[in-house]
Amino acid sequence: MDGKKLFVLILILSTSLGAVGQLIFKLGLDSSGVPLVELVGLGVVLYAVSTMLYFYVLGRSHLSWAYSFVGLSYSIASILAFLVLGEPVTPLRVAGIAVIQLGIIFIGLS
């Protein structure tokens, strides 16, 4: 596997962990069962791992290329919010996310 493909996989993992961290924060703030401190702590850990992975790639690639992958978090967070929290995803939001993803594809191919 070449370096760029590995970086893409790491960036997708980093972005996914960040989005899952957001979901965990939301669950912690809405939770009456699991203590808030535990969920927020888990969210912080996921964010820390996400950040370390991002730093790894950032130190070895162009900022303008690596940072574009942060846009994946919009898609991942919206999908998780829909699946886990039952939040609505309107057609306009889907269109916006599609435009963002198209931009990420263009930048990723460059």
ZIVENMO-V701139 format. One record per backbone hydrogen bond with DSSP energy under -0.5 kcal/mol. CO is the residue of the C=O (numbers start at 0). NH is the residue of the N-H. E is the energy in kcal/mol with one decimal. If there is no record, write none. Layout:
CO & NH & E
CO & NH & E
This chain:
1 & 5 & -2.0
2 & 6 & -2.6
3 & 7 & -2.3
4 & 8 & -2.3
5 & 9 & -2.5
6 & 10 & -2.8
7 & 11 & -2.5
8 & 12 & -2.3
9 & 13 & -3.0
10 & 14 & -2.8
11 & 15 & -2.4
12 & 16 & -2.6
13 & 17 & -2.0
14 & 18 & -2.2
15 & 19 & -2.7
16 & 20 & -2.3
17 & 21 & -1.8
18 & 22 & -2.1
19 & 23 & -2.7
20 & 24 & -2.5
21 & 25 & -2.5
22 & 26 & -2.9
23 & 27 & -2.5
24 & 28 & -2.3
25 & 29 & -1.8
26 & 30 & -0.8
34 & 37 & -0.6
34 & 38 & -1.7
35 & 39 & -2.9
36 & 40 & -2.3
37 & 41 & -2.2
38 & 42 & -2.5
39 & 43 & -2.4
40 & 44 & -2.2
41 & 45 & -2.5
42 & 46 & -2.3
43 & 47 & -2.5
44 & 48 & -2.5
45 & 49 & -2.5
46 & 50 & -2.7
47 & 51 & -2.4
48 & 52 & -2.4
49 & 53 & -2.2
50 & 54 & -2.7
51 & 55 & -2.0
52 & 56 & -1.9
53 & 57 & -3.0
54 & 58 & -2.2
56 & 59 & -1.9
56 & 60 & -0.6
57 & 60 & -0.7
61 & 65 & -2.7
62 & 66 & -3.0
64 & 68 & -0.5
65 & 68 & -1.2
66 & 69 & -1.7
67 & 70 & -1.5
68 & 71 & -1.9
69 & 72 & -1.9
70 & 73 & -1.2
70 & 74 & -0.8
71 & 75 & -2.5
72 & 76 & -2.8
73 & 77 & -2.0
74 & 78 & -2.6
75 & 79 & -2.7
76 & 80 & -2.6
77 & 81 & -2.0
78 & 82 & -2.9
79 & 83 & -3.2
79 & 84 & -0.9
80 & 84 & -0.7
80 & 85 & -0.5
80 & 86 & -2.3
81 & 85 & -0.6
87 & 89 & -0.6
89 & 93 & -2.4
90 & 94 & -2.3
91 & 95 & -2.2
92 & 96 & -2.6
93 & 97 & -2.3
94 & 98 & -2.1
95 & 99 & -2.1
96 & 100 & -2.7
97 & 101 & -2.3
98 & 102 & -2.0
99 & 103 & -2.1
100 & 104 & -2.3
101 & 105 & -2.4
102 & 106 & -2.5
103 & 107 & -2.9
104 & 108 & -1.9
105 & 109 & -0.7
106 & 109 & -0.8
